[in-house]
Amino acid sequence: MVKRALSNLFVVLGCRSLLAVLFFWAAVPKIMDPAAFATAIDNYHFLPTLLVNLWAMVLPWVELTVGIALLLGPNFDRPFDGLTEAAALLSALMYLSFVIALGSALVRGLDIDCGCFNPAGTSVINWTYLLRDSSLLAASLIVFFFHRRLAERPGS
């Protein structure tokens, strides 16, 4: 019953659409201000200093690419199924890393901004952020495991 609910056309497409919009929303400010994003990353004290700038330059473009890939497929001819699956897997891995970084920062009591949607923001991380990213990890996994089931729907 849970499997059937998770593979529902509206659930899968809703998850894909939500993730795509959030990745666009998150990527653009980071692309526009990589220095502020690098500072936000460094505040987590999670990555070695050597990797902070590289991560700040690469991650927003990966987010943007994943967002585009999630919007592309599947379509009538289904050529983008593999791309959708890869994007969902990358999305899940990114959200897993975000959950780990946020959890680590919260456990260590860091009073920092998330850097998620506004790299120069002023909102302090809390357990709600961890719940949000965990939910988005779950949405990524739903897309990864169930998007191909859309081919099984009537009329496909």
Secondary structure, 3 states (H helix, E strand, C coil): CHHHHHCCHHHHHHHHHHHHHHHHHHHHHHHHCHHHHHHHHHHCCCCCHHHHHHHHHHHHHHHHHHHHHHHHCCCCCCCCHHHHHHHHHHHHHHHHHHHHHHHHHHHCCCCCECCCCCCCCCCECCHHHHHHHHHHHHHHHHHHHHHHHHHHCCCC
